[in-house]
Amino acid sequence: MQTSMRLLGRRRFLPLFVTQLLGAFNDNLFKTAMVLFATYQVYSDPQVETQFNAIATGLFILPFFLLSAVSGQLADTRDKAKIIRLVKTAEIFIMIVGATGLFLSSIPLMLAAVLAMGIHSTFFGPIKYAILPQHLEPKEVLGGTGLVEAGTYIAILAGTILAGLIDEKQAAVGVLIVAALGWISGRQVPPAPPVAPGEPLDWHIVRASIRLVMATMHIRRLFLAICSISFFWAIGAVLIIQFPPIVKNVLTANEQVASLFLGIFSIGVAIGSIVINRLLKEQVSARYAPASVIVMGGFVMLFHFVAKSWVGDTGGNLYNLADFVTHPGAPMLILSLMGVAIAGGMFVVPLYAFLTTTVDKSETARTVAANNIVNSGAMVAGSLFAFALSAIGLSAVDQLLMLTAMCVVSAWIAWKLHLACD
């Protein structure tokens, strides 16, 4: 762990870490401010609220599915640091659109910004993992991956909590400031030229996506790792969609509590990222992954039963944060949510390390991009699944039980990966 923390003092790691942290913070400050605004001030129907969250999630994820093949080719055939600078410049203009939407209370402008943010993240995503083997020693890759994941979820925690404490106008100013800071930090990332001469870019997104996925998924350990990660993010997508409606309509709590839930989930994954790095002692291994996702499923089930038995405010009021934490059921609810997140972090971080250490450095970005295509497809499927279940009247709390079955499937795949690679 000390070796990993020392990376924070190295220019070959710190600027990337800060740029990723600021980007994650900004994404979640904006998205959470938008979702809380829509949930608590625009809509008053639990079904519509869940569907809006599903649409927003789907719009953010769709570019990963469509454009990851192009972004992976660019990252492997161009200087990654230069791409970071271009992407961070684009973020400033995207946040101008998003901030305008928040100022004008315009849902279409907000959703347009969410879609553009998805495009931004699609082109940055392969770089943040693929650049690590290029700038770090082999023994540092797992620790660097863990720090990036931990920093990401700490940033998500900060962004989601802040969104619950300020109004949408203040959030609009905040996202512009953070975008400018991200542009500055992005310019400090050291050069990362392509390791090997690249092939000509294929701009046909369908053909390129199919070719990329087929070229990656034939490697057994990558196939198993990507499938496991995809199930994890499908589960995560459904959880993120359900949190605000559950907090408002089941727990009868306000925006601060909804933000707290998203924050707890984020910090839990960060803790899990650090714990698994210590347990594995910088080795890339899936030996703890099956047990981790089974434990995650158990905590999801506990969360379901606690929420199901929750006695909300019957007077039509919403609990504020102080009232919520003193509720008799709150400790068990928070414990179950934290358990879900920590186990999830322990599960997913080693699998990301497989992606960047299994292939040659010249192919890491495309490998991450292939993973993003499959992951995003799974997350869009999870969003549509949540949308459909809401449309037929299944409550957000009852939908959580469906996730436990997905955890079992993910554990089985992770077990196959462990047998194949450890």
N, C-alpha and C positions, 0 to 999 in steps of 0.2 A: 504493500500500500504506500509506503514511503517513497518507493521508486516511482510510482504512478503520480503522486502528488508533486514530486520534483519536476515533472513535465510542465507544471504551471509556471515555472520560472524560465522556460525555454521558448525562444522566439519561434522555433519550428513547430510549436504546439499552441502557445497561449493566444496569438491573434485569431487562429481558427476557432479555438474554444470560446473566446469572447464573442466573435461574430455569430457563431451558432447559438450561443446563449441569448444574445440580444434579439436574434431573429425569432427564436422560440418564444421569448417574452412578448415580442410585438404581435406575433400571430395570435397568441392566446389572450392578450389584452384586448385586441380588437374583436376576435371571435366571441369571447365571453361577454364583452360589453354588448355586442349585437344580440346574442342569444338571450341574455338577461333582459335587455330592453324589449325584445319581442315577446318573451314569455310573461313578463310582469306588467308591461305597459301597453302592448298592442293586442295580444290575444287573451281570451278568457275561457278557452275550451281545451281540456287536457289532450284530446285527440289531435286538434289542430296544432297545439304546441309541440307535441311529439313529431308530427309530420314536418313542421317547419324546421326543427332541429335535424331531422333526417335529410331534408333537402339541402340545408346549409352544409352538412357533413359530406353529402354526396357531391356537391359542387366543388368543395375543396379537394376531394380525393380524385375526381374525374381526370384532371390533367396528368396525374401520376400514371393512370392507366393508358392514356393516349400518347403522352410525350416522353415517357421514361426512356424509350429506345433511343430517341434523338439525343436526349440529355446525357445518356451513358456514352454514346459515341463521341459527343463533344468533349466530355471530361477525360476520355482516354486518349484523344487525339489532339487536344489543345492544352495550353498551360492552365491548370486548374485555378491558380491564383488570379489569372486574368478573368476567367469566367466568374469567379466570386465577386470581383469588382463590378462587372457588368450587372450581375444579379442584384447586388446591393444598391446600385444606382436605380434600377427598375423599382426596387422596393419603395423608394421615396415617392415616386409617382403613383404607385399603387395605394400607398397610405394617404395621399392627397385625395384620391377618390373615396377611400373608406372614411376618412375624417369628414369629408363633405357630406357623406351619407349620414353619419352620426349627428352632425350639426343640423341637417335638414330633416332628420327623422325619416329618411328615405330608405325603405326596405330594398327596392331595386338596386340603388347605388351600393348599399352594403353587400348584397349578394354578388354584385359584379366585382367588388373588391375581394370577396372571399374566393371567387373563381380565379381572379388574377393572382392572389396569394398562393393558390394551389399550383399555378404555373411557375411562380417564383420558387416555391419549395421543390418542385419537380426537378428544376435545373440545379438547385443547390444540394439536394439530397444525396446523389451519388458521390459528390465531391467530399462531403464531410467524413465519409468512411473511407473512400478510395485514397484520399490524400495521406491517411495515417500510415499505411505501410511504406509510403514514399518518404515521409519525414521522420519516422520512428524506427528504432531497432526492432527486430522480430520479437524480442522478449517484452517490448513496451507496447505492442499493439493491443493486447487484451486490456491492459491498464488504461491506455489511451481511449479505447472504445468505451470502457466503463465510465471514465471521467466525462466523456462527451455525453453519454446517456444520462449520467447523474446531473450534470450541468443543465442539460436540456430540461429535465423534469423539475429541477429547482426553478428554472426560468418560467416554466409553465405554472408552477405553484405561485410564484410572485405575480405573474400576469393575471391569473385567474382570481387571486385574492384581491389584487388592486382593482380589477374590474367590478368587483362587488362592493367596493368601498367608495367609488367615485361615480359621478353621473356620466352620461354619454358625451357631453360636451368636453369634460375634462379628459375623458379617454381619447377623444379626437386629437386634442393637443398632445397628449402623451405619445400616441403612435407616431406622430410626425417627428418628435424629438428623438425617440429611440431609433427610428429609421435612419436619421442623420448620424447617430452614434455608430450604428452598424456599418454605414458607408465608410466611416473613418477607420474602424477596426479592420474591415475587410481589406483595406489598402495596405495593411501591415503584414498580411500573410506572405511568407516567403515564396519565391517562384517554385512552381511544381510542373515542369515541362513534361510532355509525354515520354514514357519510358522507352517505347519502341515506336517506329514509324507507323502511323495509322492508316487504315483503309479509307477510301472515299466515303463520305457521309451518305447514308441512305435516308432521304427525307420523306419517303413513303411510310407514314407512321404505322399503318397496319402491317405491311410486309416486314418492316424493320422490327416491329414488336414481336411478331411471330418468330422471325429468324433469331432474335436475341433470346427469347425464352427457350426455344428449342435447343439453341447452342449451349445454354446453361443447365437446363433441367436434366440433360442426359447424364450429368455427373451425379452419382447417387447421393453423396453427402450433401451436395448443394440442393438437390431435389428435396431431400428430407428436411433440411434446415429451412428452406423457403416455405415449404408446406406448413411446418410448425409455426413459423413466424406469422404466416398468413392467417392461420386460425386464431392466433393471439390477437392480431389487430382487428379481425372481424369481431371478436369478443369485446375488445376495447371500444370499437366504434359504437356498438349497441349500448355499452355502459355509458359512454359520454352522451349519447342521444337521450337516454332515459333519466339521467341525473336531475336536470332542471325540473321536468314535470313531476318526478317523484318528490322532490323537495317541496315544491309548491303545493301539489294536490294531495299527496299522501301524508307528508310530514307537517304540512301547513306551516312552512317556514319561508322566510324572505330571501332576497337576492344574496345577502351576505352568507347565508347558510349554503345556498347553491354554489357560490364561489368557494366556500370552505370545502365542500365535497370534491369539487374538481381539483382543488389544491392538495387535499389529503391523498387523492389518487396519484397525483404527480410526485409528491415527496416520497410516497411509498415506493414507487418504481425507482426513484433515485437511491433510496436506502437499499433496495434489493440489488441494484447494480453494483453498489460498493461491497455488499456482503458476499455476493457470488465471486467477485474478483479476489477477495481474501480467501474464500474456501478453495478456489481452484489454484491459488498461488501462481497466477499469471499463465497457467496452462489453458489452452483452448480445448474444452471438453464439454460434452453434453450429459455427463453422468448424473448431474442433479436436476436436469430439465424435466424428466417425467414426474418425479415427486413434486417438483415446484408447481407444475400446472395442475396436478391433482389437488394439492393444498389450495391453490387458487380457486378451483371449482368448489371446494368445501366452504370457503369463505363467501363465495357468491351465494351459495345456498343459505348460509347463516344470515347474510344481509337480507335475503328475500323474506325469511321467516320473521326477523326482527321488524322489518318494514311492514309486513302483513299484520303484525299484532300492535302496531303503533297506534296510540290514542292521540289524535291531533286536537287542535283548538276547535271547540264546537261553537264558538261565538263569532266565527267569520273573520277573525284576525289571523295574522301571520306571526309566528314566533320570530323574534329577532335573534341575533347570535347568542346573546346572554341567556335568553329564555331557553333556547334550544339545548345548549350545553348542560343546563340544569335539569333537563327532562330525564326521567328515570331510564328511558330506553336509549338515550344518547350514547353512553359509554360503549355499550355492546354494538351499536350501529357503527360508531367510529372505528372500533376495533376490527369489525368485520371488513370494513372498507379498506383500512390500512393493511389488513392481511391479504386481501385481494391484490393490492398494489405491490407490496413487497414480494410476494410469491411471483407475480408477473414479471417484475424486474429481474429476479433471479433466473427466471425461465428464458427471457428473450435475449439478454446481453451476450451470453456465450454463442448463441446462434448467429448473431451479427458478426462476431469474430470469425466464425467459420467462413462467412462470405468473403472476407478480405484476406484470409490466409490460405484458402484452398487453391486459388488460381494465381497465375503470374501477375505481378504488379501492373503490367500493361493492360490487364483485363479486369482489374478490380472495379472500376467505375461501371462498366457494362454489367458486371455481375450484380452489383448493388441495384442498378437500374432494372435488371430482369426481376430481381426480388421485389422492387417497388411496383412493377407491373402486376405481378401476381398478388402482392399484398393489397394494392389498391382495388383490384378486382374483388378480392375477398371483403374489403371494407365497404365497397359500394353494395355488394351483395348483402352484407350485414345491415346497411342503412335501409335498403329496399325491404329486407326482412322485417325490420322494426316498423317501417312505414306500413307494410301490409298487415302485420299483426295488430297495429293500432287501428287500421281501417276496418278490421272485422270485429273490433271491440275488446281485444285482449288488453288488459291493463298493463301499464309499464312495470309494475311489481311482478306480475305473473310472467312477463316475458323473461325475467331474470332466470327462471328455472330452465329455459331453453339453453342458456349459456353453459350450464353445468355439463350437458351432454357434449357440447363443443369442446370443453376442457378435456373430457375423456378421450375424444378422438385425437386432440393435440398431444396428449400424453403418450398415446400409442405410437404416433409418428416420431415423437422425440425419443422413445425407447428404441425404435428401429435405428434412429441416427446414432444413439449411444452404442448399440451393438455393432454398427458398421464402422465406427470411427475410433472408439476408445479401447 
